[in-house]
Amino acid sequence: MRQYIAICMPALLLLFCAGGCSSQNFKNMWKDVKGVYTGYFNTPAVLELDHDSYAEPHEIALSDAVSEVDYQLNRLLRSMDDSDRSPDEEWAGDMLRNFPWLSGILLTDGQGGILEVLAGDARRNFSLGALFIEDARQRRTDLRACALAGPERTELYLGKPVYVQDELRVMLIAYFDVLDLLRRAGKPEKFALSTAAVPLWSAYVLEETPLGDADWEELGESDVDGLIENNRGEFYWLSAYFANLRLFYSLPVAGNFSSNRLALEALKR
């Protein structure tokens, strides 16, 4: 199987402060901390989407469909991780202008209590628990991501944790509706997107496809891409990481699958 993913975990960022760590204290120390770690460099997991003489037609088709989505997600990773500016309302406003598909940005304490909504709807109820679970596969100060499926929207959350010694004090979080990203990037009418547990988007009726019963954990155990089939046809899939969250992109290779009309109509709104 061709290897498409180059993964380099971010360098360790240590934050020290005395006393309490309110949102204002966090903002005040941001530039000092970034100044200490001027050697910091981060290369998030990216899809290697260069077309070469060894690429199969379905590999080229999927790369054409999702490359802009992957590019935008990695821009967001870098902006969240590498900013020299303190995360205040001005910074958050600039982020929303640079990433118009973002829904909002907020600061929480170490237990998920909202300290400040820097941009977005302050009246919303957020379910942020998954971001506060440490992932043994990464450094605890690395960016974290989770997917939440609700009745009105399916969202991705990206969190930047701030530890003081061994205690998580602050989480900087950017979040967005997957549809808002897909309206501005890629060719979503051609592919499906999922995490191991949460379907994020499908241009096809999932129940008809082999994706509906796919065990992504098992499929992704040893490969970063592959083929999956059922009695209706076959899909090609390819995976990449968004922070520590593994994403699975896929499109049909053979067979006839019904279009997901409701999803495609929602995409046009």
N, C-alpha and C positions, 0 to 999 in steps of 0.2 A: 504494500500500500504506500502511495506517495506521502511524504511527510510535508504538510503545509504550514505547520505552526512553529514559529520561533518564539520561545518564551524566556523572558528575562525578568525575574522578580525585582521589584523596586528596592533601592538601597534603604537601609534602616534609618528612620527619622526619629530622634529622641527629643522629647520635650520636657523641660524642667521648669517648675515654677513653685514659689513658696505660697503657703496659705491656700485659700479657696481658688477655684478656677471657674469663675463666671464667664459668660460670653464676652464681657468687656475685657476681662483679664486675658482671655484667649486671643482676642484681637490685638491687644497691646503687645503680646509676646511674639506674635506671628513673624514679624519682620526680623526680630533678633534671632529667632530660631533658624529661619531660612538663611540668614547671613552666616551663621556658624557652619552650616552644611553646604557651602558653595560648591563642593565637589560632588554633590548629589546628582545622579543620573538615572533615568528610568526609561526602560523600553518595554511597553506593555505587549501582551500577546497579540500578534497580528496574523492575518491571513496572508500567505504568500500567493498573490493572485497574478503573478506574471505569466503570460501565455508563452509556452515554449513548444518545441517540436515534439515533446513527449505527452502533451496534454490531450486528453480525450475530449470529444465534442461536448459531453455533458459536464466535464470539469470547466471548460471554457464558458459554457452557458451559465453555470452557477456563479462563477467569478464575475461575469458581466452583470448578473442580477444583483449581487450583494456587495460588491466592492465599495460602493459609496456608503452603504450602511456601516460597514466595518471601519471605513475611514473616519466617519463622524464619531463613532463610539470611541475610537482611539484618540481623536482630538480631545474629547471630553476627559478621558483618563489623564492625558498629559496636562490639561488645564487645571484639573482638580489637584493633581499631585505636585505640579511645578510652579504654582503661582507664588510670586514674591510679595504679593499684596495681602493685607489682612482681609478676612472674609466679612466685609461689612455690606451695607445696602448698596453702596456705589459699585463695589466689586460684583455683587450679585446681579445688579442691573446690566453691567458689561457682559457678564456670562450669558444672560438671557438674550442680549443682542447678538452675541457671537454664536449662540446655540438657540435659535428661535423655537426649536422643538422642545426645549426644557419647559416643564410645568412650574417648577419652583426650586428654591434653595432654603435650607433651614439649618439652625444649630440646635442640638439637643445636649442634655447632660449625659452622664455615663449610664443612666438607666433608661434613656429614651424619652425623658421629659423634655418638651420643647422649651428652649430658652428664648429663641427668637426666630421668626419667619422672615428671612431676608428678602425673599421674593416669592410670589405666589399667593395662594389663598390661605390666610391665617385662620379661617373658620373651619377648615377641613379637619377631620379625624384621621390620624395617620396610624398605620399598623407597621411599626418599625422593628419589631422584636428580632427578626432574622438577621438584621445587621449587627446586632450586639452579641452574636454567638461567634466566638473565636474559631477560626478555621485552622486546624492543625497542619494543613498543607502550606501555609504561608506565615510570614511574620505577622504578628498581631497589629503592627502599625501600618501594614499594607492596606491599600484600598480594598473595600469589600462591596459586593453587590448582591442584590436579591431581586426576585420577581414576585409580584403580587397580582393575582387575578381577582378582579371585583366584578360586580354586576354591570357596571357602566364602563369600565376601562381596565386594561391590563398594563401595569406600570413596572418600570425598572427603577430601582433605587441604587445610588452609588454613594458610599459613605467613606469619609476620611477620618479614622479614629485618632484621637489625641490622648496619649497616656502620660501621666505624671508618675514616674517610677513604675509601680505595678498596677496603678489604678487608672481605669478608663474615665477621663474627666469630661471630654467633649467629643461629639461626632458632628462633622460637617457633612450635610447630605444634599445631593442634587437628585431630582426625580423627574420622570417624564412618562407620558403615555406613549406606548410603542407605536400606536397609529400616527401620532404627531411626527415621530421620526420618519416613519415610512412614507408619509405624505410628501416629504421633502428629499428623500434619499432612496437610491436603489430602484429596482423594478419589482415592487412587491406583488404585482399581479402574476409573477412567475414562480414564486417560491414560498416555502413555509419556514417558520422560525420557532424554536422551542428551547427551553431549558430541559434538564433531565426530568423535572417534575411539572413544569407549567408550560402549556402551549401558549406562545406569544402571538402568533399570527399564522394564518394559512390561507392561501389563495384557492385552496381546494377543500372539498368536504372531507374532513379528517377521517370520518368513519369509513369512507370508501378506500382510503389510502393505507399503505402499510405503516404509515406514521402513527395511526391511531393506537396501535398495539405495540409500538416500538418500546423496547427497554433500553433507553438511552444510556443508562449507567453501564449496562452490560456491553452495548455496542461500542461505547467510548473507552472501554477498559484498556484495550490494546491498540486501537486505531484512531486516527484523526479524521478519516473519511472512509466511505464504503458504499455498498449497495444494499438495499432492503426491498423485499418484494412480497406481494400477496397474489391472490388469483386474478386480480384486476390489472396488475402491472408492477412497475419497478421505479424506485426513487434512488437518486444519488444524494448522499449527505456529506457534509463537511463541518467540522467543529472548530471553534476558537473560543478564547476566554475574554470575558469582559470583567476585569479585575479577577476575582476568584470564582466567578460564575461562568460555567461552561455553556456556550450557546451552540445550537445545532441548526445549520442552514440546510435546506434540502429542496430538490425539484424533481419532477417526473422525468424518467428516462424512456420508459415504454408504457403503453397502456392508455386507457381513456378514463379520466377522472373528472367528476362534476366540479364546476367552479363554485366557490363559496360566495354566492351572490350577496348575502347580507354583509359579509366582511368587505367585499369589493365596493359595495355601495357606501359603507361607512367610511371607506378610504377617501371618497370623493367629497365628503362634507367639509 
